[in-house]
Amino acid sequence: MSKKIANYIIETLGWIGVILILGGYYLLATDAIHSRSWEYHVMILIGSTFVGIVSYRKRNFQPVALNVIFVILAIIALSRLYLQ
């Protein structure tokens, strides 16, 4: 795979991540989903993972730290939902 194609794929995943995070927040803010729903936390988990990967590749470490924390919080929330 060429470097240009790999960069395109990574950038696309980053934008998908942004859409998932903003989409999850929009659904939460409009009461379409509940803050304890697994869908919301999965959207945040996947979105933050993708944005974190793009930020890491660009050596922009503040968003990496933020998204690692979001991933950890989403995993904790999903674990709590699963164990209930």
N, C-alpha and C positions, 0 to 999 in steps of 0.2 A: 504494500500500500504506500502510495507516495505521501510525502510530508504535507503537501497541499490538501489532499483528500482527508488525511488524518486531522489536520487543523480545522477543516470544514465540519467534520463530524463532531469534534469537540466543541466548536462554537455553537453548532446546532443544539447539542445537548445542553449547553449553558442557557440558551434561549428557552428551551423546553423547561428547564429548571425554573427560570424566572416566571414563566407562564404558570407552572404548577404552584409556586409559592403565592403569587398574586391571585391566582384563581382560587386557591384554598382560602386566602384571607377574604376575598370577595364573597365566597359562599358563606363563610362564617359571619361576616358583617351584615349580610342580607338575610340571616337566619335560614338559609337553605340547608345548612348542616349545623350540627352541634359541635361544640368544642371537644366533646368526649367521643366523637365519632371516629372510627378507624380510618375512614376515607380522608378526613382532614389531616390526620397525622401521617398517613402514607404519602399524601401530596407534599407535605413539608419535608418528610424524610427523603424522598426521591429528588425533589426540587433543590433542596439544600446540598445534597450530594453532588448533583450536576454542577451547580454554581460553585461549590467548593473546589471541584476538580479544575474548572476553568480558571478560577482565581489562583490556584496553586501553580498551574502551568504558566501563568503570567507573572508569577512571583509577587502577587499582591496579597500579603499575608493577613491583613486585617479582615477582609471578607472570608478568608479561609478559617480564621479563628471563630468568627461569628457563625459560619455555617457548620463547623464541627460541633459547636454548642447546640445549634438547632437539631442536628442529627441525633446527638445524645439525648436531648429532651424528647424528641419524637420516639426514639427507641424506648425510653422509660415510659412514656405515655402509652405506647402500644403494648408494652409488657404488662402494665397495670390493667389495661382493658382486657387483655387475653386472660389474665389470672383471675378476674372477677367472675 
